Amino acid sequence: MSAVRIAIVGVGKIARDQHLPAIAGDQSYTLAAIASRHGRVDGVPNFHDLAALLAEGPALDAVSICTPPQGRHAIARAALEAGKHVMLEKPPGATVSEVADLAALAKAKGVTLFTTWHSREAAGVEHARAWLEGRAVTRASIVWKEDVRHWHPGQEWIFEAGGLGIFDPTINALSIVTKILPEALILDSAELHFPANRDAPIAAKMAMTYAGGAPVSADLDFLQTGPQTWDIVVETTAGTLVLGLGGARLEIDGQPIDVGENREYPGLYRRFAELVARRESDVDVRPFQLAADAFLLGKRIEAPPFEF
């Protein structure tokens, strides 16, 4: 199979830190072009937006969309209408219905749509899923606390309507939990802390129920300083599993498990190439649905104003 000719749409921090290196390191791809209002990449044609790229640019097979979720639906629709395979950075859109529309269009066009969850590719996640298979879960907890000023410096969009706020990073935790616990998680209640001057929450707590009535809690915060916390603990009748460092570290009953090297984005691009080769889609909205449920069911609590 010839290399997939791919373009990046939206060159910001995540594209430079993760997507471009992953493409450069995978012989399944050729970086054909860039479409970005603000970012440029040397050595390939650069366009202001996807419309200009599709009209004037080189031949393409696929696009990887790394823009903020607000406005992404129109970009993805244009790419799918043009017959391009589409890979979406998380979260896959601003609303769940946007993603459903894109999935239907991809099916109608016979092209691939891939809603990516990079934390599912963390080194310990598949090991955790395999260990938990067949074991009865009695309790689980998520503690996901990080510093928005470090990871999203000056990115105002994240606290605008549709930017998800704290759920932009913590949807990673929800993506892991929905991967390693295959049955449904049901949200029972939530508290969302909205800064007085912002339209999206900066912290949240969630109470959920897993199969058989096992309680699952989530403590989520965007104002963590010092060491960052990305931990998931799952208690079972046959022992306790701990995923740390966002899924890169695994312990079972206090014993570290060798899970190998953490290669999240290379794993995503390997999966995308496989999907493109088969013209299949992978559209899993369960993490997004849980975040949306928190907005629907959550009690709104006013927090102090926030400035970057």
C-alpha positions in Angstrom: 0.0 0.0 0.0 1.3 3.5 -0.9 1.8 6.0 1.9 -1.3 8.0 3.0 -1.0 11.6 1.9 -2.1 13.5 4.9 -2.6 17.1 5.8 -2.8 18.7 9.3 -5.6 21.2 9.8 -4.8 23.5 12.8 -1.2 23.9 13.8 -1.1 24.6 17.5 0.6 23.1 20.5 -0.8 19.6 20.2 -0.1 19.4 16.5 3.6 20.4 17.0 4.1 18.4 20.2 2.4 15.2 19.1 0.9 14.9 15.6 3.8 16.2 13.5 6.4 14.0 15.2 4.1 10.9 15.0 3.5 11.4 11.2 7.3 12.0 10.6 8.1 8.7 12.4 5.6 6.6 10.5 6.4 5.3 7.0 2.7 4.8 6.4 2.3 8.6 5.9 3.5 11.5 3.8 2.8 14.9 5.2 1.4 16.6 2.1 0.2 20.0 3.3 -0.8 22.3 6.2 -4.0 24.3 6.7 -3.8 26.7 9.6 -4.7 30.3 10.3 -1.7 31.0 12.5 0.8 28.1 12.3 3.2 27.2 9.5 5.4 24.2 8.9 8.5 24.4 6.8 9.0 22.0 3.8 5.3 21.6 2.8 2.7 23.8 1.2 0.8 25.9 3.8 -2.7 27.3 3.3 -4.9 29.6 5.4 -7.7 27.1 5.7 -9.0 23.8 4.5 -11.1 25.3 1.7 -8.0 26.9 0.2 -6.1 23.6 0.6 -8.8 21.6 -1.1 -9.1 24.1 -3.9 -5.4 24.8 -4.6 -3.3 22.2 -2.8 -1.7 18.9 -3.6 -3.6 15.6 -3.8 -4.7 14.3 -0.4 -6.0 11.1 1.0 -6.7 12.2 4.6 -6.7 15.1 7.0 -6.0 15.2 10.7 -8.0 18.0 12.4 -6.3 19.6 15.4 -8.4 22.8 15.7 -10.3 23.6 18.9 -13.6 21.8 19.0 -15.7 24.9 18.3 -16.1 25.1 14.6 -14.5 21.7 13.9 -17.7 20.2 12.6 -17.8 22.4 9.5 -14.1 21.6 8.8 -14.7 17.9 9.1 -17.8 17.9 7.0 -15.9 19.7 4.2 -13.2 17.2 4.3 -15.6 14.2 4.2 -17.7 15.8 1.4 -14.4 16.0 -0.6 -13.9 12.3 0.0 -11.0 12.5 2.5 -10.5 10.3 5.4 -10.7 12.2 8.7 -9.0 11.9 12.0 -10.3 14.1 14.9 -8.2 15.2 17.9 -10.1 14.8 21.2 -12.7 15.9 22.0 -14.2 15.1 18.6 -16.5 18.1 18.5 -18.3 20.7 20.5 -21.5 18.5 20.7 -22.4 14.8 20.6 -24.8 15.5 17.7 -22.0 16.9 15.6 -20.1 13.7 15.8 -23.2 11.6 15.0 -23.7 13.8 11.9 -20.0 13.3 10.8 -20.3 9.5 11.4 -23.3 9.3 9.1 -21.6 11.4 6.4 -18.4 9.2 6.5 -20.5 6.1 6.1 -22.4 7.6 3.2 -19.2 8.7 1.5 -17.4 5.4 2.1 -14.5 7.0 3.9 -12.9 6.7 7.4 -13.8 8.8 10.4 -11.6 8.2 13.5 -12.5 9.9 16.8 -9.2 9.6 18.7 -8.7 9.1 22.4 -4.9 9.3 22.8 -4.9 8.2 26.5 -6.3 4.8 25.5 -2.9 4.2 23.8 -1.0 4.8 27.0 1.3 1.9 27.8 -0.7 0.5 30.7 -4.2 0.7 29.4 -4.5 -2.5 27.4 -2.7 -4.4 30.2 -5.3 -3.0 32.6 -8.2 -3.9 30.4 -7.0 -7.5 30.0 -6.4 -7.9 33.8 -9.9 -6.6 34.6 -11.6 -8.8 32.1 -13.8 -11.3 34.1 -13.1 -9.7 37.4 -15.9 -8.1 39.5 -15.4 -4.4 40.1 -16.4 -3.2 43.6 -15.3 0.5 43.4 -13.3 2.8 41.2 -12.0 6.4 41.5 -10.5 8.9 39.2 -8.3 11.8 40.4 -7.2 14.0 37.4 -5.7 17.3 38.4 -3.4 19.4 36.2 -2.3 23.0 35.6 -4.2 24.7 32.8 -1.6 27.5 32.6 1.1 24.9 31.8 -0.7 22.7 29.4 -2.9 25.3 27.7 -1.0 28.6 28.0 -3.2 31.5 27.0 -5.7 29.2 25.2 -8.8 31.2 25.9 -11.0 28.9 23.7 -10.9 26.2 26.4 -13.0 28.3 28.7 -15.4 29.5 26.0 -18.7 27.8 25.4 -18.0 24.5 23.6 -14.4 24.4 24.8 -15.3 22.0 27.7 -13.1 23.6 30.3 -11.9 20.9 32.7 -13.4 18.2 30.6 -10.9 18.9 27.8 -8.1 17.1 29.7 -10.2 14.9 32.0 -12.1 13.4 29.0 -8.8 11.5 28.8 -9.6 9.8 32.1 -13.1 9.0 30.9 -11.7 7.5 27.7 -9.5 5.2 29.7 -12.3 4.2 32.1 -14.7 3.4 29.2 -11.9 1.3 27.6 -10.9 -0.8 30.6 -14.5 -1.2 32.0 -16.5 -2.4 29.1 -20.0 -2.2 30.6 -22.0 1.0 30.9 -21.1 3.8 33.3 -24.1 5.9 34.4 -23.7 9.4 35.8 -25.7 9.9 39.0 -24.7 13.4 39.9 -22.0 16.1 39.3 -20.8 19.4 40.5 -19.3 21.9 38.0 -17.3 24.9 39.2 -17.5 27.7 36.7 -15.2 30.8 37.2 -17.4 33.9 37.5 -15.9 35.3 34.2 -15.9 32.0 32.2 -18.4 29.9 30.2 -16.8 26.5 31.0 -15.9 24.8 34.3 -12.5 24.8 35.9 -13.2 21.9 38.3 -15.7 19.1 38.7 -16.8 16.2 40.7 -18.7 13.2 39.3 -20.5 10.3 40.9 -21.2 7.4 38.6 -22.4 3.8 38.9 -20.8 0.8 37.1 -22.3 -2.6 36.4 -23.6 -4.3 39.5 -23.8 -1.0 41.4 -20.1 -0.4 41.9 -19.6 3.4 42.7 -17.2 5.3 40.5 -16.1 8.8 41.6 -14.1 11.5 39.7 -12.3 14.4 41.2 -11.2 16.8 38.4 -9.3 20.1 38.7 -7.6 22.5 36.3 -5.7 24.5 38.9 -3.2 21.9 40.2 0.3 23.3 40.7 3.5 21.3 41.3 3.3 17.6 40.6 0.3 16.7 38.3 -2.1 13.9 39.2 -3.5 11.5 36.6 -4.6 8.4 38.5 -7.3 5.8 38.2 -7.9 3.1 40.9 -10.1 0.1 40.3 -10.9 -2.2 43.2 -12.1 -5.7 42.5 -12.9 -8.8 44.4 -9.6 -10.2 43.2 -7.3 -7.2 43.9 -6.7 -3.6 43.2 -5.4 -2.0 40.0 -3.8 1.5 39.8 -3.1 3.3 36.6 -0.9 6.3 37.1 0.7 9.0 35.0 -2.3 9.1 32.7 -2.1 5.3 32.0 1.6 5.0 31.5 2.2 3.3 34.8 0.4 0.2 36.1 0.4 -1.4 39.6 -1.6 -4.4 40.7 -1.9 -4.9 44.4 1.0 -2.5 44.9 3.3 -4.3 42.5 4.6 -2.4 39.5 3.9 -4.1 36.1 6.3 -3.6 33.2 4.1 -2.2 30.4 6.8 -1.0 28.1 7.3 2.4 26.4 4.5 5.0 26.3 3.8 5.9 22.6 0.3 7.3 22.5 0.2 9.3 19.2 2.2 6.8 17.2 -0.4 4.3 18.3 -3.2 6.5 17.1 -1.6 7.0 13.7 -0.9 3.3 13.3 -4.6 2.7 14.0 -5.7 5.4 11.5 -3.6 3.8 8.8 -5.3 0.5 9.4 -8.7 2.0 9.3 -8.0 3.9 6.1 -6.7 0.7 4.4 -10.0 -1.0 5.2 -12.1 2.1 4.7 -13.6 1.6 8.2 -14.5 4.1 10.9 -13.9 4.0 14.6 -16.3 6.4 16.3 -16.6 5.9 20.1 -18.5 8.7 21.8 -18.8 7.2 25.3 -16.3 9.5 26.9 -17.9 12.5 25.2 -21.4 11.4 26.3 -20.3 11.2 30.0 -18.9 14.7 29.7 -22.1 15.9 28.1 -24.1 14.2 30.8 -22.1 16.1 33.4 -23.2 19.4 31.8 -26.8 18.2 31.7 -27.0 16.8 35.2 -24.4 18.8 37.0 -25.0 21.4 39.7 -23.4 24.7 38.7 -21.2 26.3 41.4 -19.7 29.7 40.9 -15.9 29.8 41.4 -13.5 32.8 41.6 -12.7 34.5 38.3 -9.8 33.0 36.3 -7.2 34.7 34.2 -4.2 33.1 32.4 
